[in-house]
């Protein structure tokens, strides 16, 4: 069964015509065209590889090598590991259906589906290697910025939920319709300050409240990792509790709210610093959805596979963040997330004397509140 064939798919006549045209192509020609297509996508340039597979060539080959060396994928008589991974990345990167892959790779729908699920399972087996609990040490992002230590030294990351398009069973669709107006799954994640996912809990209905999903994550045997004396930053949708610190309610919080006025009270100052650090998780979500368009459109898979796909996308994201050298074009800037440049806020025109007094005042306010 083609997981992409469902509502919105072209007519049966178009499908048959496309298949007949594919079958009329001689086998030798298919092989030559397939190899030419793969060569152009993988070997020609990083630009093409990033555009089609969402990563540079060195990372693509590293991923294929890792999956092969671990015995998770192997070359078949007519389908290499590289082609298997290429078809998978093409699908999740662009949310295309198997008929598109079929015409480019000259493969049957059955073959495409089989290798899609094999690669999906193989990526899932990398979870323990790339989804790791946070380290107890203070992040360099905090240590190297004089605005944060010692007040946030025990902060190990940020948590939040994000809504991913879902196609649940018809008789359950009402539970998946939340504030978005269309069916979604509510995915809870924890992220460190290098934009790596530390924990993912996917599968909850879109109508579920974030606090309920967090409660489930805490109570699970394999739940969100918590350490004595350490905490995650959370937004106002969560309550402050051991292991989680939320901002003060009823006062300014988002960075863009401080674009024209510096913090005036101790609570505003805390919220400003809290928001500055918590943009990490918004940037991680942005990178994930920019890179994998399958997460931003209605999926055509059985619901359990939709949950696995979310996990696989997070694992590949961490793989790329771990091994990439240089900037990642899929990661949005802080300015794009908050629509404000916090560096401009911090360097607002003021005299040296006033800057020194402001820093002394801010330190005193933060010491009183943390």
N, C-alpha and C positions, 0 to 999 in steps of 0.2 A: 504494500500500500504506500502511495506517495504521501508523505506527511505534509507536503505543500499543496496537495490538491484538496480543495474545499470551497467554501464560499468565495466568490470573487475570481475564481479560476476561469479561464477561457472555455469556450464551448467544446464539447466532445469532438466535433468535426475538426476544429483547429488543432486539437491534441493529436488526432489520428493523422492529419495531414503533415504535421511537424514530424511525427514518428516515421511516417512513410518516406519523407524526404531524407531523414537520417539514415534509414535502412538502405536507401538506394545508393548511398555513398560507398564506394569500394572500401574494403577493410584496410588495404594498404594506404589509401588516401586518408582514412580516418586517423591512422597511427601517425602519419606524417603531419597532418594538421594539428593533432593533439600535441605532439612534441614541439611543434613550432609555437603553438599558443603558450605552453608551459615555459618554454625558453624565453619568450618575450616577457612574460610576467615575472619570472624568478631571476633570470640571469642578466637581463639587459640593463636595468638601473634600479637604484634604491627608490627613486621617485615612483616608478610603476609598481614596485613591490609593496610600498607603503600604501599606495592608492588602492590596490586590490586586496592585499592580505593584512593591512594595518600594522605592518612591522617591516623593518629593513631586512635586506637579504641575509646578513650575518645572523640575525635573530631567527629568521625563518629556518635556516639550516641548523642552527643550534637546537631549536625546538624539535625538528625532525630527528636529529641525532639522539637527543635525550629520550624521546619516545621509543626509538628503535633500540637503543642500548639497554633500556629497562625492560625490554621484551613486551612493551605495550602495543607496539605496531610492528609489522614486518612487511618486507617487499613481497608482493604476490607475483604470480607468473606474468601478469599483464598490467598490474597497477603498483607503482612504486609508492613508498612511504611519502615522498614529496608530493605526489599527485593526490594522495588521500588527504593529507593535511591542507593542501591548496584548495581542494573542493570544500572542505569544512570551513576554512577561514573566509573563502569567498561568500559562502552562505551567511555566516553570522556577521560578517563585516558589512554586508550590503542588504541583508534580508531578501535575497532573491530565491525564487522557487527552483525546484529541480529541473523544470523545463529550460530555464536559462542555462544552468550548469550543463545540461544534456547537450545543448547546441554548441557550447564552447569546448567541452571536453570529449564530445563524441562518445558518451557513455549512456547506458540505459538508465531509466529511472530506478530500477531495482538495484543496480550497482551503486548509484549515487547514494541512495538511502542506506544501503548496508554499510558503506564506508563512513557515512556521516555519523551513524550511531557508534561505530567502532572507534572513531576518533573522539567523539564526545565522551565515551567511557574512558579512553586512554587519558585524556586531559583531566578528567575527574580523579584519576589515580595519582595525579601530581599534587593533590590538595595538601597533604602533610608537608611536602617540601616547600610549597610557596604560600600557604596560608598558615602563618606561625603566630603564636602568642607574642605580645609586646615584650621588649626587653625592659628590665627593671631600671636601667641607667637612664638618666635624664637625656632627652633628645638634644642633639647639637643645634637643632632649630631653636630650642629654648635657651640653651647655654650661650649661644653666640649673639643673642639679641638682648641688649641691656634692659629692655622693657619688661621681660618676663621673669628672669631669676631674681630672687629666690622664690617668688610667689607661686610660680607654676612648675617648680622643679619635680613635683610628684605626678604631674600630668603625663599620661602615656599615650594619649590619642583622643579621638572624638568619635561619638556615635551619632547615628541618625538613620531614619528610614527613607526609602525612595520607592516610588510607585513604578512598576514595570508592566507594560501591556500584557494582558493575559487572555487566553481563550479557554475558559473553564467549561465543564459540561453544562449543557443548556439548563438543566434543572437546578444548578448551583450558581448561575450567573448573577442573581440578585445580590448574593453575599459578596461578590467581587466588585460591585459597583460602589465606590466611595465618593469622595469629593471630586474626583476627576471626571465623573460622568460616564466613564466607559470602564469595562472590566480591567482590573489590575491585580497584581500580587504585591503585597506590602513587604518589602525586603529590608531587613535591619542589618546594618553593617557597622563594624568598628574599623577605624582607619588610623594609621600612625602619621607622623608629620613628614614622612617621605612619600605619602599618597599610596601606601601599600595597605591592602585590606588585611585586617587581623582576624576578622570573624565575619561570617555571612550566615544569616538565617533567612532563607527564601521559602516561599510557599504559602504564607499567610494571605487571607483574603484582603482585598483592597479596602473593605469597610472596617477592618480591624483597627482599633486605636493603637497608636505607637506605643503607649505605655503598656498595653496588654501584650504586644509582641516582645517588648523588652522583658517583661515578667517571665514570659516563656523562655527567653534566651538565658535568663539568670538561673531558672529552675532546672533546665535540662542538664543531663549528666555530661554532655559534651558542649555545654553552654559557653557563653562569652567569658573569656579569661579575665579573672579579677585577682589582684594582688593586694596584700595588706598594706595600707597606707597610700596606695596608688589610686588614681581616678581617671575617668574619661570626661571630656567636656560634652554636654548635651544641650539641645536647644530648649526653648520654653515649653515644648510639648511634653517634656519629661520633668519629673520632680527631682529635687536634690535628695540624694540618699547615699549611703556608703558606696563608694566606687564611682559615683556620678555627680557632677556639679553642673547645675543649670544657671542661666543668668537671672538677675533680678527682674521681676515683672513690673510693669508700670513705668519703666524708665527707658531711655534710648538704648538700643542694642546694636543694630546693624551699622556697619561702617559708614554707609552712605548717609546715615542720620547725623554723623559727626563731621560731614564734609565742610561745613561752614562754622562749626562751633566745637571747641575742644570740650572734653568732659568737665562738668561743673561740680559734680558731687562724687562721693566715694563709690556709690553704686554705679553711676555712669562710667566712671573710670574702670571699675572691674568689668562691666559689660563690654566696654571697648576692647580691653585686652582679651577677654574671653572670645569675642567675635573675631578678633584678628587671628587667633589660633584656630578657631573652629572652621574657618573658611577652607581648611585642609580637606574636610570631608566633602564639601560642595565641589571642590576642584576634582576630587577623585570620582565623584558621580559624573561630573561633566566629561572627564576623560573617558570613562567607561561607556557612556552613551554616545559620545562623539565617535569612538572607535568601532563600536559594535551596534550597527543600526537595527539589528534584530531585536534589540531591547526597546526600541522607540516606535515599533509598529506592531500591529496585530499578528501574533504568531499562528502558525498552522501545524502545531505539533500537539500530541496528547499532553495534558497538563503536567503529569510527572516529568516529562521530558523538558517542558518549559522551565521547571525548577532547576533541573540539571544544567540547562543552557546558561542560566544566570550564574551558577557556580563556576562553570567552565570559563565564562567571560571574565570573571573576577580572577581566576587562576592565571589566565593568559595575561591579563593586565599586570598582575604582580610579577610574572615572568619578564615582561617587557621592562617594567620599572626597575627590576633587579639587575638586568643585564645591559640596559641601554647605555650608550655613551653619547652624551650631548643632549640637546633639548628634545622634547617630545611634542610634536605639533598638535597632538590630540588633547593635551592638558590645557584647559583654559587658564588664563591669568586671573589673579585676584581682582584686577580691575573689571574684568568681564563678569565675574561672579557677583561682585558687590556694587558694580557701577560707580566706583570711587577709587582713587589712588591714595592708599593710606600713607604712602611716603610723603605725599604733598601735605597731608594732614599733620604728620609728625613734624614736618619742616616748615610749618607756617611761620611767616616773618615775625621775628621777635628779637629782642636784644639778648646778648649773652647772659646778662644778669637775670632777665626774666626766664630764660631757658633753664638756668641753674635752679632758680626758685621753684619753677614748675616741676622739675624732676624731684626735688626734695619733697614737695607737697604730694606728688603722686606716690612716692615711696611710702610716705606716712599713711596715706589713705589706704593703700593696698595692705600694708602691715596690719591696719586696724580690721580689715575685712576678711583676711585669709588666716 
